[in-house]
Amino acid sequence: MRKLLTMLTTAAALALLPAAASAHVQVTPAKAAPDDAVLFEFLMPNEREQSTVSVALKIPDGVIPFSFEATPGWTRTTELDGSGGVGVVRWKGRLASDGFVRFAMLASTPPTAGPIAWKAVQTYSDGVKSSWIGAPGSENPAPVTEITKTAAAQNAGGENSSVAPASSSAEQPQASGGGSQTLAI
């Protein structure tokens, strides 16, 4: 009886642990300000023995990508949506079975608060696809960024003149002694 009770207690404790969803595709930041230029980073782990060979990311409504970071070993293409904006971003490359890849872009956030889901489809070398398009807590959740007025503005890329960049609060160094204000390299 004691052995059965121990097994049941262990099973119940394991059931309370979070699912392996934390290993799925992730996005940062988790929170962003409305109408802000933000650096979004997507972390894509490989979860199978086969290599990941492509990733397709659906751009949420109201998000406007304007600059992409080059990812070594990967090529990027974009597909336009019905309004002429970027609707899908596709990366192609090869990700080892025990690896992960990071994709990054600068994008403007929607003007209204609320969650935005980043739906992604990961394709493996054997043709199998993992669709990270589900609701939070599902087996295949899409990563979500909460657009909220309580998030600090990033002003990534300096696109919004009404938001001061983080570095603007630092004092600028002053030249002394009448010397040149150039930098010799």
C-alpha positions as CSV (number, residue, x, y, z in Angstrom):
1,M,0.0,0.0,0.0
2,R,2.8,2.4,0.9
3,K,4.5,1.7,-2.5
4,L,1.2,2.5,-4.3
5,L,0.8,5.7,-2.4
6,T,4.4,6.7,-3.3
7,M,3.7,6.0,-7.0
8,L,0.5,8.0,-7.0
9,T,2.1,10.9,-5.2
10,T,5.0,10.9,-7.7
11,A,2.6,10.7,-10.7
12,A,0.5,13.6,-9.3
13,A,3.6,15.7,-8.8
14,L,4.8,15.0,-12.3
15,A,1.4,16.0,-13.7
16,L,1.7,19.4,-12.0
17,L,5.0,20.1,-13.7
18,P,4.8,22.4,-16.8
19,A,4.7,20.7,-20.1
20,A,7.7,20.7,-22.4
21,A,6.2,23.8,-24.1
22,S,9.1,25.9,-22.8
23,A,11.3,24.1,-25.4
24,H,9.1,25.1,-28.3
25,V,9.6,28.3,-30.4
26,Q,10.0,31.3,-28.2
27,V,9.7,35.1,-28.7
28,T,11.2,38.0,-26.9
29,P,10.0,40.4,-25.7
30,A,7.0,38.9,-23.9
31,K,5.6,42.4,-23.5
32,A,5.9,45.4,-25.8
33,A,4.5,48.9,-25.9
34,P,1.9,49.8,-28.6
35,D,3.0,51.8,-31.6
36,D,6.7,51.1,-30.8
37,A,9.6,49.9,-32.9
38,V,10.8,46.7,-31.2
39,L,13.6,44.2,-31.6
40,F,11.8,40.8,-31.8
41,E,13.9,37.7,-31.4
42,F,12.7,34.2,-32.1
43,L,14.4,31.1,-30.7
44,M,13.7,27.9,-32.6
45,P,15.0,24.7,-31.1
46,N,15.2,21.4,-33.1
47,E,13.0,18.8,-31.3
48,R,13.5,15.8,-33.6
49,E,16.4,13.6,-34.8
50,Q,16.0,15.1,-38.3
51,S,17.4,18.5,-39.2
52,T,15.2,21.5,-39.4
53,V,15.4,22.9,-42.9
54,S,12.9,25.7,-42.9
55,V,10.9,27.9,-40.7
56,A,7.9,30.0,-41.8
57,L,6.7,32.8,-39.5
58,K,3.2,34.4,-39.9
59,I,3.4,38.1,-39.1
60,P,0.6,39.1,-36.8
61,D,-1.9,41.7,-37.9
62,G,-0.8,45.2,-37.1
63,V,2.9,44.3,-36.9
64,I,5.1,45.9,-39.6
65,P,8.6,44.4,-40.0
66,F,11.1,46.9,-41.4
67,S,14.6,45.3,-40.8
68,F,15.9,41.8,-40.5
69,E,19.1,40.5,-38.9
70,A,21.1,38.2,-41.1
71,T,21.3,34.6,-39.7
72,P,24.5,32.8,-40.7
73,G,23.8,29.7,-42.8
74,W,20.2,30.7,-43.4
75,T,18.5,32.5,-46.3
76,R,15.3,34.6,-45.8
77,T,12.4,35.4,-48.1
78,T,9.2,37.4,-47.5
79,E,5.7,37.0,-48.8
80,L,3.4,39.9,-49.0
81,D,-0.1,39.9,-47.5
82,G,-3.2,41.3,-49.2
83,S,-2.4,44.9,-48.1
84,G,1.1,44.8,-49.5
85,G,2.8,44.4,-46.1
86,V,5.0,41.4,-45.0
87,G,2.7,38.5,-44.3
88,V,5.1,35.6,-43.9
89,V,8.8,35.4,-43.4
90,R,10.6,32.1,-44.5
91,W,14.0,31.1,-43.4
92,K,15.8,28.1,-45.1
93,G,19.0,26.5,-43.8
94,R,20.0,23.4,-41.8
95,L,19.7,23.1,-38.0
96,A,21.3,20.1,-36.3
97,S,19.1,17.8,-34.3
98,D,20.6,19.1,-31.0
99,G,20.8,22.7,-32.1
100,F,18.7,25.9,-32.1
101,V,18.6,28.9,-34.3
102,R,17.8,32.6,-33.5
103,F,16.1,34.9,-35.9
104,A,15.7,38.6,-35.2
105,M,13.9,41.5,-36.8
106,L,12.9,45.1,-36.1
107,A,9.1,45.7,-36.4
108,S,6.5,48.2,-35.4
109,T,3.9,47.0,-33.0
110,P,0.1,47.5,-33.4
111,P,-1.4,50.7,-31.9
112,T,-3.9,48.7,-29.7
113,A,-3.2,46.6,-26.6
114,G,-3.7,42.9,-26.6
115,P,-1.9,39.6,-27.4
116,I,-0.3,39.0,-30.7
117,A,0.5,35.4,-31.7
118,W,3.5,34.5,-33.8
119,K,2.4,31.4,-35.7
120,A,5.3,29.3,-37.0
121,V,5.7,26.2,-39.0
122,Q,9.0,24.2,-38.7
123,T,9.8,21.8,-41.5
124,Y,12.3,18.9,-41.0
125,S,14.6,17.2,-43.5
126,D,12.2,14.2,-43.8
127,G,9.3,16.5,-44.7
128,V,7.5,16.4,-41.4
129,K,6.1,19.7,-40.2
130,S,5.6,21.0,-36.6
131,S,3.0,23.7,-36.6
132,W,3.4,26.1,-33.6
133,I,0.0,27.7,-34.1
134,G,-2.0,26.7,-31.0
135,A,-3.2,28.6,-28.1
136,P,-1.0,29.1,-25.0
137,G,-0.9,25.9,-23.0
138,S,-1.7,23.7,-26.0
139,E,0.6,20.9,-27.2
140,N,1.9,23.2,-30.1
141,P,1.5,26.8,-28.8
142,A,2.3,29.8,-30.9
143,P,4.6,32.2,-29.0
144,V,2.8,35.3,-27.8
145,T,3.8,38.9,-27.2
146,E,1.4,41.0,-25.1
147,I,1.1,44.6,-26.4
148,T,0.5,46.7,-23.3
149,K,0.8,50.3,-22.3
150,T,2.7,49.3,-19.2
151,A,5.6,48.0,-21.3
152,A,8.6,50.3,-21.7
153,A,9.1,51.6,-25.2
154,Q,12.2,50.3,-27.0
155,N,12.3,52.7,-29.9
156,A,14.5,50.1,-31.7
157,G,16.0,51.6,-34.8
158,G,15.2,55.2,-33.6
159,E,12.1,55.3,-35.8
160,N,9.8,57.1,-33.3
161,S,10.9,60.6,-32.6
162,S,8.5,61.0,-29.7
163,V,10.3,58.3,-27.7
164,A,13.9,59.1,-26.6
165,P,16.4,56.3,-27.2
166,A,17.7,54.7,-24.0
167,S,21.2,56.2,-24.6
168,S,20.0,59.8,-24.9
169,S,19.9,60.3,-21.1
170,A,23.7,59.9,-20.9
171,E,25.8,63.0,-21.1
172,Q,27.9,63.5,-24.2
173,P,31.6,63.8,-23.5
174,Q,33.1,67.3,-24.0
175,A,36.5,68.0,-25.6
176,S,38.9,69.6,-23.3
177,G,42.1,71.7,-23.8
178,G,41.1,73.0,-27.3
179,G,42.2,69.7,-28.9
180,S,40.7,68.1,-32.0
181,Q,37.3,66.5,-31.8
182,T,38.2,63.8,-34.3
183,L,39.2,60.2,-33.5
184,A,42.5,58.9,-34.9
185,I,42.2,55.3,-36.1
